[in-house]
């Protein structure tokens, strides 16, 4: 049963069949950076605030239970699950997401980071082949050399310390302040080299030398500022974080998950390959190895088919009477505004499983004024783009026939 929370919600417009309620209000604070400092270690396009999984995990699960996110992104759900004493299972088809989630849920000490960076020979000469065309608009030659040496050191030994240093380095690759390795750039996405060159000309700027190690250490101190409890490390030991397609969670047993909190891609509104090309470069990830399976649906029909497959897997892995919370938004199309919660709710009620089915418990709509990040994308408050978090709350319930069959089999074994 969902935990009770005092919420000031009002009814939204009625559903077509009246089978569930849509409630709208402010589910969590709109203030920036109110959660654990590690949540803000790295930006990632189309990620949600940690307040979202915090709300869902506290409302729909208990300590010690397993929380799954099949679209883990930058690991927000997984980290918050651990911080709340739950075990995190995370899956994503994108190896960059898997690496970030693993590192975030396996933090190391600042002293370990400093000692490891002291082992890196940042002055070693490197080949400059890939610098001129693609990376020179972003980095000074000396910064590029240090990045290449750090990258090489990480690849030789991807232990917990180096994995966390890689996460920190990813967070500093491009941005709009001197704390980043790059000249002034866009912080949330990796823009193309030609666009960065245009920005450089417009701002009359050239990449200046920015030392890598001090910036990594400063970011580490910020990310680790809030510390961790022994309970946190106790549950992280049981985490399971793997690269896997949400349509086929073959590593996740049936009836094993206590709660799902996730946000699938919203049609083709985000290009996860182009927007992370610098991160792929630094991590040594080749998008050709997984890009074909990365979902970018061009139509509502295609997205409906995709989300139906995902919901079918969610239903399989959820325990009976457990919840799945699917966060979506509204998408502006040529035919008008499309509310994806309606698509998810309809698809969930049509998903078939021999023993279980989904019921739509409720749809909770978080509506609040935008802050810094949305303003970067020039999204006007509640006028265009994705303006709300729309949480479709689904409950897995046993079918009556399945319950009777279980009861009958128990009676037979008793005889």
C-alpha positions as YAML, in Angstrom:
chain: A
units: angstrom
residues:
- id: 1
  name: UNK
  ca: [0.00, 0.00, 0.00]
- id: 2
  name: UNK
  ca: [1.19, 3.51, -0.75]
- id: 3
  name: UNK
  ca: [2.52, 5.47, 2.19]
- id: 4
  name: UNK
  ca: [0.32, 8.40, 3.12]
- id: 5
  name: UNK
  ca: [1.66, 11.88, 2.40]
- id: 6
  name: UNK
  ca: [-0.10, 15.15, 3.02]
- id: 7
  name: UNK
  ca: [-0.55, 16.68, -0.43]
- id: 8
  name: UNK
  ca: [-2.52, 19.68, -1.57]
- id: 9
  name: UNK
  ca: [-3.81, 18.42, -4.90]
- id: 10
  name: UNK
  ca: [-6.82, 19.35, -7.00]
- id: 11
  name: UNK
  ca: [-8.61, 17.32, -9.63]
- id: 12
  name: UNK
  ca: [-7.39, 17.79, -13.17]
- id: 13
  name: UNK
  ca: [-9.67, 17.35, -16.16]
- id: 14
  name: UNK
  ca: [-11.61, 14.07, -16.04]
- id: 15
  name: UNK
  ca: [-10.38, 10.97, -17.81]
- id: 16
  name: UNK
  ca: [-12.35, 9.66, -20.73]
- id: 17
  name: UNK
  ca: [-13.77, 6.69, -18.83]
- id: 18
  name: UNK
  ca: [-13.58, 7.99, -15.24]
- id: 19
  name: UNK
  ca: [-11.73, 4.88, -14.04]
- id: 20
  name: UNK
  ca: [-8.94, 6.78, -12.26]
- id: 21
  name: UNK
  ca: [-8.25, 10.26, -10.90]
- id: 22
  name: UNK
  ca: [-5.88, 12.87, -12.26]
- id: 23
  name: UNK
  ca: [-4.61, 15.15, -9.53]
- id: 24
  name: UNK
  ca: [-2.49, 18.25, -10.04]
- id: 25
  name: UNK
  ca: [-0.39, 20.31, -7.64]
- id: 26
  name: UNK
  ca: [3.13, 20.85, -6.37]
- id: 27
  name: UNK
  ca: [4.43, 17.43, -5.31]
- id: 28
  name: UNK
  ca: [7.88, 18.65, -4.28]
- id: 29
  name: UNK
  ca: [9.86, 21.86, -3.91]
- id: 30
  name: UNK
  ca: [10.80, 23.84, -7.01]
- id: 31
  name: UNK
  ca: [13.92, 25.16, -5.29]
- id: 32
  name: UNK
  ca: [17.26, 24.18, -6.78]
- id: 33
  name: UNK
  ca: [19.78, 21.70, -5.32]
- id: 34
  name: UNK
  ca: [17.92, 20.76, -2.14]
- id: 35
  name: UNK
  ca: [18.85, 17.06, -2.20]
- id: 36
  name: UNK
  ca: [22.12, 15.19, -1.57]
- id: 37
  name: UNK
  ca: [25.14, 16.91, -3.14]
- id: 38
  name: UNK
  ca: [26.13, 13.83, -5.18]
- id: 39
  name: UNK
  ca: [22.96, 14.13, -7.26]
- id: 40
  name: UNK
  ca: [24.38, 17.23, -8.93]
- id: 41
  name: UNK
  ca: [27.75, 15.81, -9.89]
- id: 42
  name: UNK
  ca: [26.91, 15.65, -13.62]
- id: 43
  name: UNK
  ca: [24.33, 17.14, -15.98]
- id: 44
  name: UNK
  ca: [22.41, 14.91, -18.35]
- id: 45
  name: UNK
  ca: [19.87, 15.89, -20.97]
- id: 46
  name: UNK
  ca: [16.20, 15.13, -20.12]
- id: 47
  name: UNK
  ca: [16.99, 14.02, -16.56]
- id: 48
  name: UNK
  ca: [14.54, 14.63, -13.73]
- id: 49
  name: UNK
  ca: [15.12, 16.26, -10.35]
- id: 50
  name: UNK
  ca: [16.01, 13.91, -7.45]
- id: 51
  name: UNK
  ca: [12.89, 15.17, -5.65]
- id: 52
  name: UNK
  ca: [10.83, 13.05, -8.08]
- id: 53
  name: UNK
  ca: [12.22, 9.61, -7.14]
- id: 54
  name: UNK
  ca: [12.44, 10.73, -3.50]
- id: 55
  name: UNK
  ca: [8.69, 11.41, -3.51]
- id: 56
  name: UNK
  ca: [7.87, 8.11, -5.24]
- id: 57
  name: UNK
  ca: [10.23, 5.91, -3.23]
- id: 58
  name: UNK
  ca: [8.99, 7.23, 0.10]
- id: 59
  name: UNK
  ca: [5.36, 6.99, -0.98]
- id: 60
  name: UNK
  ca: [5.35, 3.54, -2.59]
- id: 61
  name: UNK
  ca: [8.09, 1.44, -0.93]
- id: 62
  name: UNK
  ca: [9.74, 0.46, 2.36]
- id: 63
  name: UNK
  ca: [13.37, 0.31, 3.51]
- id: 64
  name: UNK
  ca: [15.27, -2.73, 2.33]
- id: 65
  name: UNK
  ca: [13.11, -3.22, -0.76]
- id: 66
  name: UNK
  ca: [14.31, -3.30, -4.37]
- id: 67
  name: UNK
  ca: [13.73, -0.25, -6.57]
- id: 68
  name: UNK
  ca: [14.25, -0.68, -10.32]
- id: 69
  name: UNK
  ca: [14.79, 1.98, -12.98]
- id: 70
  name: UNK
  ca: [14.95, 0.45, -16.50]
- id: 71
  name: UNK
  ca: [15.94, 3.86, -17.99]
- id: 72
  name: UNK
  ca: [18.57, 4.83, -15.45]
- id: 73
  name: UNK
  ca: [19.99, 7.90, -17.25]
- id: 74
  name: UNK
  ca: [22.43, 9.60, -14.89]
- id: 75
  name: UNK
  ca: [21.41, 7.33, -11.99]
- id: 76
  name: UNK
  ca: [19.10, 9.67, -10.08]
- id: 77
  name: UNK
  ca: [16.58, 6.99, -9.06]
- id: 78
  name: UNK
  ca: [19.31, 4.51, -8.12]
- id: 79
  name: UNK
  ca: [21.20, 6.97, -5.95]
- id: 80
  name: UNK
  ca: [18.10, 8.23, -4.18]
- id: 81
  name: UNK
  ca: [16.95, 4.65, -3.55]
- id: 82
  name: UNK
  ca: [20.27, 3.93, -1.83]
- id: 83
  name: UNK
  ca: [20.12, 7.15, 0.17]
- id: 84
  name: UNK
  ca: [16.68, 6.08, 1.41]
- id: 85
  name: UNK
  ca: [17.85, 2.60, 2.41]
- id: 86
  name: UNK
  ca: [16.57, 0.72, -0.63]
- id: 87
  name: UNK
  ca: [18.50, -1.57, -2.96]
- id: 88
  name: UNK
  ca: [18.90, -0.12, -6.46]
- id: 89
  name: UNK
  ca: [18.55, -2.13, -9.65]
- id: 90
  name: UNK
  ca: [19.25, -0.02, -12.72]
- id: 91
  name: UNK
  ca: [19.24, -0.78, -16.41]
- id: 92
  name: UNK
  ca: [19.94, 1.29, -19.53]
- id: 93
  name: UNK
  ca: [20.77, 0.49, -23.13]
- id: 94
  name: UNK
  ca: [23.33, 3.32, -23.09]
- id: 95
  name: UNK
  ca: [26.71, 2.26, -21.61]
- id: 96
  name: UNK
  ca: [27.40, 5.89, -20.65]
- id: 97
  name: UNK
  ca: [24.35, 5.81, -18.37]
- id: 98
  name: UNK
  ca: [25.46, 2.52, -16.87]
- id: 99
  name: UNK
  ca: [28.93, 3.90, -16.13]
- id: 100
  name: UNK
  ca: [27.54, 7.05, -14.53]
- id: 101
  name: UNK
  ca: [25.03, 5.14, -12.40]
- id: 102
  name: UNK
  ca: [27.64, 2.66, -11.17]
- id: 103
  name: UNK
  ca: [30.04, 5.45, -10.25]
- id: 104
  name: UNK
  ca: [27.40, 7.55, -8.48]
- id: 105
  name: UNK
  ca: [26.29, 4.64, -6.34]
- id: 106
  name: UNK
  ca: [29.91, 3.74, -5.52]
- id: 107
  name: UNK
  ca: [31.41, 7.01, -4.28]
- id: 108
  name: UNK
  ca: [34.96, 7.11, -2.96]
- id: 109
  name: UNK
  ca: [36.75, 9.46, -0.56]
- id: 110
  name: UNK
  ca: [38.28, 12.76, -1.54]
- id: 111
  name: UNK
  ca: [41.65, 11.57, -0.23]
- id: 112
  name: UNK
  ca: [41.52, 8.56, -2.56]
- id: 113
  name: UNK
  ca: [40.82, 10.84, -5.52]
- id: 114
  name: UNK
  ca: [43.72, 13.16, -4.71]
- id: 115
  name: UNK
  ca: [46.14, 10.25, -4.25]
- id: 116
  name: UNK
  ca: [45.07, 8.67, -7.55]
- id: 117
  name: UNK
  ca: [45.39, 11.91, -9.51]
- id: 118
  name: UNK
  ca: [48.93, 12.27, -8.15]
- id: 119
  name: UNK
  ca: [49.75, 9.02, -9.94]
- id: 120
  name: UNK
  ca: [48.77, 10.44, -13.36]
- id: 121
  name: UNK
  ca: [51.56, 11.81, -15.55]
- id: 122
  name: UNK
  ca: [49.68, 14.78, -17.02]
- id: 123
  name: UNK
  ca: [52.81, 16.04, -18.82]
- id: 124
  name: UNK
  ca: [53.35, 12.97, -21.01]
- id: 125
  name: UNK
  ca: [53.31, 13.86, -24.75]
- id: 126
  name: UNK
  ca: [50.24, 12.64, -26.64]
- id: 127
  name: UNK
  ca: [49.22, 12.33, -30.28]
- id: 128
  name: UNK
  ca: [47.32, 15.41, -31.47]
- id: 129
  name: UNK
  ca: [45.59, 13.69, -34.41]
- id: 130
  name: UNK
  ca: [42.02, 14.12, -33.12]
- id: 131
  name: UNK
  ca: [42.54, 17.55, -31.68]
- id: 132
  name: UNK
  ca: [42.51, 20.00, -34.57]
- id: 133
  name: UNK
  ca: [39.18, 19.24, -36.26]
- id: 134
  name: UNK
  ca: [36.84, 18.30, -33.43]
- id: 135
  name: UNK
  ca: [38.30, 19.32, -30.09]
- id: 136
  name: UNK
  ca: [40.29, 22.49, -30.72]
- id: 137
  name: UNK
  ca: [37.16, 24.72, -30.50]
- id: 138
  name: UNK
  ca: [36.69, 23.48, -26.93]
- id: 139
  name: UNK
  ca: [40.12, 22.92, -25.36]
- id: 140
  name: UNK
  ca: [43.53, 24.51, -25.15]
- id: 141
  name: UNK
  ca: [46.25, 22.11, -26.46]
- id: 142
  name: UNK
  ca: [47.69, 21.68, -22.95]
- id: 143
  name: UNK
  ca: [44.24, 20.93, -21.50]
- id: 144
  name: UNK
  ca: [43.70, 18.39, -24.27]
- id: 145
  name: UNK
  ca: [47.02, 16.73, -23.42]
- id: 146
  name: UNK
  ca: [46.05, 16.44, -19.74]
- id: 147
  name: UNK
  ca: [42.63, 15.03, -20.66]
- id: 148
  name: UNK
  ca: [44.20, 12.40, -22.91]
- id: 149
  name: UNK
  ca: [46.60, 11.35, -20.14]
- id: 150
  name: UNK
  ca: [43.80, 11.11, -17.58]
- id: 151
  name: UNK
  ca: [41.69, 9.17, -20.05]
- id: 152
  name: UNK
  ca: [44.53, 6.73, -20.68]
- id: 153
  name: UNK
  ca: [45.15, 6.26, -16.95]
- id: 154
  name: UNK
  ca: [41.47, 5.49, -16.29]
- id: 155
  name: UNK
  ca: [41.29, 2.95, -19.11]
- id: 156
  name: UNK
  ca: [44.25, 0.98, -17.76]
- id: 157
  name: UNK
  ca: [42.47, 0.27, -14.46]
- id: 158
  name: UNK
  ca: [38.70, 0.89, -14.20]
- id: 159
  name: UNK
  ca: [38.44, 0.30, -10.44]
- id: 160
  name: UNK
  ca: [36.05, 2.20, -8.13]
- id: 161
  name: UNK
  ca: [38.37, 5.18, -7.73]
- id: 162
  name: UNK
  ca: [39.06, 5.62, -11.44]
- id: 163
  name: UNK
  ca: [35.37, 5.08, -12.29]
- id: 164
  name: UNK
  ca: [34.43, 7.90, -9.93]
- id: 165
  name: UNK
  ca: [37.19, 10.14, -11.30]
- id: 166
  name: UNK
  ca: [35.84, 9.45, -14.79]
- id: 167
  name: UNK
  ca: [32.39, 10.58, -13.61]
- id: 168
  name: UNK
  ca: [33.89, 13.79, -12.24]
- id: 169
  name: UNK
  ca: [35.82, 14.40, -15.47]
- id: 170
  name: UNK
  ca: [32.67, 13.87, -17.54]
- id: 171
  name: UNK
  ca: [30.97, 16.56, -15.49]
- id: 172
  name: UNK
  ca: [33.71, 19.08, -16.36]
- id: 173
  name: UNK
  ca: [34.06, 18.45, -20.12]
- id: 174
  name: UNK
  ca: [32.00, 21.45, -21.25]
- id: 175
  name: UNK
  ca: [30.27, 24.32, -19.53]
- id: 176
  name: UNK
  ca: [29.82, 28.03, -18.99]
- id: 177
  name: UNK
  ca: [32.23, 28.85, -16.15]
- id: 178
  name: UNK
  ca: [35.99, 28.62, -15.46]
- id: 179
  name: UNK
  ca: [35.33, 25.44, -13.46]
- id: 180
  name: UNK
  ca: [34.99, 23.47, -16.71]
- id: 181
  name: UNK
  ca: [37.80, 22.20, -18.92]
- id: 182
  name: UNK
  ca: [36.33, 23.86, -22.03]
- id: 183
  name: UNK
  ca: [36.03, 27.45, -23.10]
- id: 184
  name: UNK
  ca: [32.53, 28.94, -22.53]
- id: 185
  name: UNK
  ca: [30.07, 26.36, -23.91]
- id: 186
  name: UNK
  ca: [26.70, 24.82, -23.21]
- id: 187
  name: UNK
  ca: [26.70, 22.74, -19.99]
- id: 188
  name: UNK
  ca: [23.85, 20.26, -20.55]
- id: 189
  name: UNK
  ca: [24.72, 18.97, -24.03]
- id: 190
  name: UNK
  ca: [27.80, 18.46, -26.18]
- id: 191
  name: UNK
  ca: [27.28, 20.90, -29.03]
- id: 192
  name: UNK
  ca: [28.92, 20.22, -32.43]
- id: 193
  name: UNK
  ca: [32.45, 21.63, -33.03]
- id: 194
  name: UNK
  ca: [31.20, 23.99, -35.73]
- id: 195
  name: UNK
  ca: [28.63, 25.48, -33.37]
- id: 196
  name: UNK
  ca: [31.28, 25.91, -30.68]
- id: 197
  name: UNK
  ca: [33.49, 27.67, -33.23]
- id: 198
  name: UNK
  ca: [30.62, 30.07, -33.95]
- id: 199
  name: UNK
  ca: [30.23, 30.79, -30.22]
- id: 200
  name: UNK
  ca: [33.96, 31.45, -29.99]
- id: 201
  name: UNK
  ca: [33.82, 33.97, -32.81]
- id: 202
  name: UNK
  ca: [30.72, 35.66, -31.43]
- id: 203
  name: UNK
  ca: [32.19, 35.97, -27.94]
- id: 204
  name: UNK
  ca: [35.71, 36.79, -29.24]
- id: 205
  name: UNK
  ca: [37.10, 33.94, -27.15]
- id: 206
  name: UNK
  ca: [39.77, 31.30, -27.57]
- id: 207
  name: UNK
  ca: [40.27, 28.18, -25.43]
- id: 208
  name: UNK
  ca: [42.61, 28.97, -22.56]
- id: 209
  name: UNK
  ca: [44.65, 26.50, -20.55]
- id: 210
  name: UNK
  ca: [42.60, 24.99, -17.73]
- id: 211
  name: UNK
  ca: [44.37, 22.45, -15.52]
- id: 212
  name: UNK
  ca: [42.44, 19.18, -15.23]
- id: 213
  name: UNK
  ca: [43.38, 17.82, -11.79]
- id: 214
  name: UNK
  ca: [42.41, 20.88, -9.67]
- id: 215
  name: UNK
  ca: [39.02, 21.08, -11.37]
- id: 216
  name: UNK
  ca: [38.35, 17.38, -10.77]
- id: 217
  name: UNK
  ca: [39.30, 17.75, -7.08]
- id: 218
  name: UNK
  ca: [37.12, 20.84, -6.62]
- id: 219
  name: UNK
  ca: [34.12, 19.06, -8.18]
- id: 220
  name: UNK
  ca: [34.78, 16.01, -6.00]
- id: 221
  name: UNK
  ca: [34.70, 18.14, -2.86]
- id: 222
  name: UNK
  ca: [31.37, 19.62, -3.91]
- id: 223
  name: UNK
  ca: [29.83, 16.26, -4.83]
- id: 224
  name: UNK
  ca: [30.95, 14.48, -1.66]
- id: 225
  name: UNK
  ca: [30.13, 17.36, 0.69]
- id: 226
  name: UNK
  ca: [27.03, 15.78, 2.27]
- id: 227
  name: UNK
  ca: [28.72, 12.47, 3.18]
- id: 228
  name: UNK
  ca: [27.24, 8.98, 3.51]
- id: 229
  name: UNK
  ca: [25.97, 6.73, 6.26]
- id: 230
  name: UNK
  ca: [26.94, 3.12, 6.90]
- id: 231
  name: UNK
  ca: [23.38, 2.17, 5.89]
- id: 232
  name: UNK
  ca: [24.02, 3.66, 2.46]
- id: 233
  name: UNK
  ca: [27.00, 1.40, 1.81]
- id: 234
  name: UNK
  ca: [25.12, -1.60, 3.22]
- id: 235
  name: UNK
  ca: [22.41, -1.36, 0.54]
- id: 236
  name: UNK
  ca: [24.75, -0.38, -2.30]
- id: 237
  name: UNK
  ca: [26.51, -3.72, -1.86]
- id: 238
  name: UNK
  ca: [23.33, -5.40, -3.15]
- id: 239
  name: UNK
  ca: [22.89, -3.08, -6.16]
- id: 240
  name: UNK
  ca: [22.57, -4.47, -9.67]
- id: 241
  name: UNK
  ca: [23.43, -2.08, -12.50]
- id: 242
  name: UNK
  ca: [23.67, -3.47, -16.03]
- id: 243
  name: UNK
  ca: [23.42, -2.49, -19.69]
- id: 244
  name: UNK
  ca: [20.13, -3.89, -20.92]
- id: 245
  name: UNK
  ca: [17.18, -3.08, -23.15]
- id: 246
  name: UNK
  ca: [14.05, -2.10, -21.20]
- id: 247
  name: UNK
  ca: [12.00, -4.17, -23.63]
- id: 248
  name: UNK
  ca: [13.82, -7.31, -22.53]
- id: 249
  name: UNK
  ca: [15.02, -7.26, -18.92]
- id: 250
  name: UNK
  ca: [16.40, -10.78, -19.16]
- id: 251
  name: UNK
  ca: [18.63, -10.39, -16.10]
- id: 252
  name: UNK
  ca: [15.70, -9.36, -13.86]
- id: 253
  name: UNK
  ca: [13.73, -12.34, -12.47]
- id: 254
  name: UNK
  ca: [9.94, -12.38, -12.50]
- id: 255
  name: UNK
  ca: [8.20, -11.15, -9.33]
- id: 256
  name: UNK
  ca: [11.46, -9.77, -7.91]
- id: 257
  name: UNK
  ca: [10.99, -5.99, -7.82]
- id: 258
  name: UNK
  ca: [9.16, -3.98, -5.14]
- id: 259
  name: UNK
  ca: [8.93, -0.66, -6.98]
- id: 260
  name: UNK
  ca: [9.73, 0.79, -10.39]
- id: 261
  name: UNK
  ca: [10.40, 4.50, -10.80]
- id: 262
  name: UNK
  ca: [11.40, 5.53, -14.30]
- id: 263
  name: UNK
  ca: [11.07, 7.98, -17.15]
- id: 264
  name: UNK
  ca: [11.21, 6.62, -20.72]
- id: 265
  name: UNK
  ca: [12.33, 8.72, -23.71]
- id: 266
  name: UNK
  ca: [9.64, 11.16, -24.90]
- id: 267
  name: UNK
  ca: [9.30, 10.25, -28.59]
- id: 268
  name: UNK
  ca: [12.20, 11.82, -30.55]
- id: 269
  name: UNK
  ca: [12.56, 14.99, -28.48]
- id: 270
  name: UNK
  ca: [16.10, 14.21, -27.27]
- id: 271
  name: UNK
  ca: [19.03, 12.96, -29.36]
- id: 272
  name: UNK
  ca: [21.01, 11.03, -26.73]
- id: 273
  name: UNK
  ca: [23.78, 10.22, -29.23]
- id: 274
  name: UNK
  ca: [24.52, 13.67, -30.62]
- id: 275
  name: UNK
  ca: [24.00, 15.40, -27.27]
- id: 276
  name: UNK
  ca: [26.68, 13.29, -25.55]
- id: 277
  name: UNK
  ca: [29.36, 12.96, -28.21]
- id: 278
  name: UNK
  ca: [32.09, 14.52, -26.03]
- id: 279
  name: UNK
  ca: [31.19, 12.18, -23.16]
- id: 280
  name: UNK
  ca: [31.38, 9.21, -25.52]
- id: 281
  name: UNK
  ca: [34.79, 10.39, -26.73]
- id: 282
  name: UNK
  ca: [36.24, 10.69, -23.24]
- id: 283
  name: UNK
  ca: [34.75, 7.37, -22.07]
- id: 284
  name: UNK
  ca: [35.86, 5.52, -25.20]
- id: 285
  name: UNK
  ca: [32.29, 4.50, -26.03]
- id: 286
  name: UNK
  ca: [31.38, 3.75, -29.64]
- id: 287
  name: UNK
  ca: [27.70, 4.65, -30.21]
- id: 288
  name: UNK
  ca: [27.57, 2.29, -33.19]
- id: 289
  name: UNK
  ca: [27.55, -0.63, -30.76]
- id: 290
  name: UNK
  ca: [24.19, 0.33, -29.23]
- id: 291
  name: UNK
  ca: [22.82, 3.33, -31.15]
- id: 292
  name: UNK
  ca: [20.48, 1.26, -33.27]
- id: 293
  name: UNK
  ca: [18.64, 0.07, -30.15]
- id: 294
  name: UNK
  ca: [18.40, 3.54, -28.62]
- id: 295
  name: UNK
  ca: [14.77, 4.59, -28.86]
- id: 296
  name: UNK
  ca: [13.88, 7.70, -30.85]
- id: 297
  name: UNK
  ca: [10.27, 7.20, -31.90]
- id: 298
  name: UNK
  ca: [9.09, 9.35, -34.79]
- id: 299
  name: UNK
  ca: [5.36, 8.83, -34.25]
- id: 300
  name: UNK
  ca: [2.85, 8.30, -31.46]
- id: 301
  name: UNK
  ca: [2.08, 4.85, -32.85]
- id: 302
  name: UNK
  ca: [5.73, 3.83, -32.70]
- id: 303
  name: UNK
  ca: [6.07, 5.17, -29.16]
- id: 304
  name: UNK
  ca: [2.89, 3.37, -28.07]
- id: 305
  name: UNK
  ca: [4.30, 0.07, -29.34]
- id: 306
  name: UNK
  ca: [7.57, 0.74, -27.55]
- id: 307
  name: UNK
  ca: [5.98, 1.67, -24.21]
- id: 308
  name: UNK
  ca: [3.64, -1.35, -24.40]
- id: 309
  name: UNK
  ca: [6.66, -3.67, -24.65]
- id: 310
  name: UNK
  ca: [8.33, -1.89, -21.73]
- id: 311
  name: UNK
  ca: [5.20, -2.08, -19.58]
- id: 312
  name: UNK
  ca: [4.90, -5.79, -20.29]
- id: 313
  name: UNK
  ca: [8.39, -6.35, -18.90]
- id: 314
  name: UNK
  ca: [7.64, -4.14, -15.90]
- id: 315
  name: UNK
  ca: [4.57, -6.19, -15.10]
- id: 316
  name: UNK
  ca: [6.57, -9.42, -15.36]
- id: 317
  name: UNK
  ca: [9.30, -8.34, -12.92]
- id: 318
  name: UNK
  ca: [7.06, -6.58, -10.37]
- id: 319
  name: UNK
  ca: [5.81, -8.44, -7.34]
- id: 320
  name: UNK
  ca: [2.02, -8.63, -6.98]
- id: 321
  name: UNK
  ca: [0.62, -5.52, -5.24]
- id: 322
  name: UNK
  ca: [3.80, -3.57, -6.08]
- id: 323
  name: UNK
  ca: [3.83, -0.24, -7.89]
- id: 324
  name: UNK
  ca: [5.38, 1.19, -11.04]
- id: 325
  name: UNK
  ca: [5.60, 4.95, -11.44]
- id: 326
  name: UNK
  ca: [6.18, 6.08, -15.02]
- id: 327
  name: UNK
  ca: [7.08, 9.75, -15.41]
- id: 328
  name: UNK
  ca: [6.18, 11.34, -18.72]
- id: 329
  name: UNK
  ca: [5.23, 14.80, -19.94]
- id: 330
  name: UNK
  ca: [3.29, 16.53, -22.65]
- id: 331
  name: UNK
  ca: [4.67, 16.77, -26.17]
- id: 332
  name: UNK
  ca: [3.70, 19.35, -28.76]
- id: 333
  name: UNK
  ca: [2.89, 17.70, -32.10]
- id: 334
  name: UNK
  ca: [1.49, 18.92, -35.42]
- id: 335
  name: UNK
  ca: [-1.92, 17.66, -34.28]
- id: 336
  name: UNK
  ca: [-1.75, 19.57, -30.99]
- id: 337
  name: UNK
  ca: [-0.57, 18.80, -27.46]
- id: 338
  name: UNK
  ca: [-0.13, 15.12, -26.68]
- id: 339
  name: UNK
  ca: [-0.38, 14.08, -23.03]
- id: 340
  name: UNK
  ca: [1.78, 10.97, -22.75]
- id: 341
  name: UNK
  ca: [0.24, 9.92, -19.42]
- id: 342
  name: UNK
  ca: [-2.93, 9.08, -21.32]
- id: 343
  name: UNK
  ca: [-0.96, 6.90, -23.73]
- id: 344
  name: UNK
  ca: [0.81, 5.11, -20.87]
- id: 345
  name: UNK
  ca: [-2.42, 4.54, -18.93]
- id: 346
  name: UNK
  ca: [-4.21, 3.09, -21.95]
- id: 347
  name: UNK
  ca: [-1.24, 0.88, -22.85]
- id: 348
  name: UNK
  ca: [-0.87, -0.39, -19.26]
- id: 349
  name: UNK
  ca: [-4.49, -1.49, -19.05]
- id: 350
  name: UNK
  ca: [-4.01, -3.51, -22.25]
- id: 351
  name: UNK
  ca: [-0.80, -5.30, -21.20]
- id: 352
  name: UNK
  ca: [-1.28, -9.05, -20.86]
- id: 353
  name: UNK
  ca: [0.35, -11.44, -18.39]
- id: 354
  name: UNK
  ca: [-0.83, -14.93, -17.31]
- id: 355
  name: UNK
  ca: [-0.90, -14.14, -13.56]
- id: 356
  name: UNK
  ca: [-1.01, -10.35, -13.23]
- id: 357
  name: UNK
  ca: [-2.41, -7.20, -14.72]
- id: 358
  name: UNK
  ca: [-1.93, -3.48, -14.26]
- id: 359
  name: UNK
  ca: [-4.48, -1.10, -12.85]
- id: 360
  name: UNK
  ca: [-4.03, 2.66, -13.02]
- id: 361
  name: UNK
  ca: [-4.05, 3.77, -9.40]
- id: 362
  name: UNK
  ca: [-3.80, 7.50, -10.14]
- id: 363
  name: UNK
  ca: [-2.06, 10.11, -12.25]
- id: 364
  name: UNK
  ca: [-0.23, 12.77, -10.24]
- id: 365
  name: UNK
  ca: [0.74, 15.94, -12.10]
- id: 366
  name: UNK
  ca: [3.50, 18.06, -10.67]
- id: 367
  name: UNK
  ca: [3.15, 21.60, -11.97]
- id: 368
  name: UNK
  ca: [5.47, 24.39, -10.89]
- id: 369
  name: UNK
  ca: [7.38, 27.37, -12.21]
- id: 370
  name: UNK
  ca: [10.60, 26.65, -14.03]
- id: 371
  name: UNK
  ca: [14.02, 27.49, -12.69]
- id: 372
  name: UNK
  ca: [17.54, 27.73, -14.10]
- id: 373
  name: UNK
  ca: [17.78, 24.60, -16.27]
- id: 374
  name: UNK
  ca: [14.54, 25.08, -18.20]
- id: 375
  name: UNK
  ca: [15.38, 28.72, -18.77]
- id: 376
  name: UNK
  ca: [18.62, 27.61, -20.44]
- id: 377
  name: UNK
  ca: [16.44, 25.88, -23.05]
- id: 378
  name: UNK
  ca: [14.26, 29.06, -23.30]
- id: 379
  name: UNK
  ca: [11.08, 27.20, -22.31]
- id: 380
  name: UNK
  ca: [8.38, 29.58, -21.19]
- id: 381
  name: UNK
  ca: [6.54, 28.64, -18.01]
- id: 382
  name: UNK
  ca: [3.60, 26.35, -18.83]
- id: 383
  name: UNK
  ca: [3.37, 27.57, -22.41]
- id: 384
  name: UNK
  ca: [5.38, 25.18, -24.58]
- id: 385
  name: UNK
  ca: [7.50, 22.05, -24.35]
- id: 386
  name: UNK
  ca: [7.32, 19.68, -21.39]
- id: 387
  name: UNK
  ca: [5.94, 21.79, -18.57]
- id: 388
  name: UNK
  ca: [4.86, 19.16, -16.06]
- id: 389
  name: UNK
  ca: [5.96, 15.90, -14.50]
- id: 390
  name: UNK
  ca: [3.08, 13.51, -15.09]
- id: 391
  name: UNK
  ca: [3.38, 10.43, -12.86]
- id: 392
  name: UNK
  ca: [1.33, 7.46, -14.01]
- id: 393
  name: UNK
  ca: [1.02, 5.26, -10.91]
- id: 394
  name: UNK
  ca: [0.37, 1.62, -11.84]
- id: 395
  name: UNK
  ca: [-0.30, -1.27, -9.49]
- id: 396
  name: UNK
  ca: [0.38, -4.91, -10.35]
- id: 397
  name: UNK
  ca: [-2.48, -7.07, -9.13]
- id: 398
  name: UNK
  ca: [-3.05, -10.78, -9.42]
- id: 399
  name: UNK
  ca: [-5.73, -11.99, -11.76]
- id: 400
  name: UNK
  ca: [-8.57, -13.81, -10.03]
- id: 401
  name: UNK
  ca: [-7.98, -17.01, -11.97]
- id: 402
  name: UNK
  ca: [-4.29, -17.00, -11.05]
- id: 403
  name: UNK
  ca: [-5.17, -16.57, -7.37]
- id: 404
  name: UNK
  ca: [-7.57, -19.50, -7.49]
- id: 405
  name: UNK
  ca: [-4.99, -21.69, -9.23]
- id: 406
  name: UNK
  ca: [-2.44, -20.86, -6.50]
- id: 407
  name: UNK
  ca: [-4.95, -21.69, -3.78]
- id: 408
  name: UNK
  ca: [-5.80, -24.98, -5.49]
- id: 409
  name: UNK
  ca: [-2.16, -25.98, -5.82]
- id: 410
  name: UNK
  ca: [-1.56, -25.22, -2.12]
- id: 411
  name: UNK
  ca: [-4.51, -27.47, -1.20]
- id: 412
  name: UNK
  ca: [-3.17, -30.28, -3.37]
- id: 413
  name: UNK
  ca: [0.26, -30.05, -1.72]
- id: 414
  name: UNK
  ca: [-1.36, -30.08, 1.72]
- id: 415
  name: UNK
  ca: [-2.99, -33.41, 0.88]
...
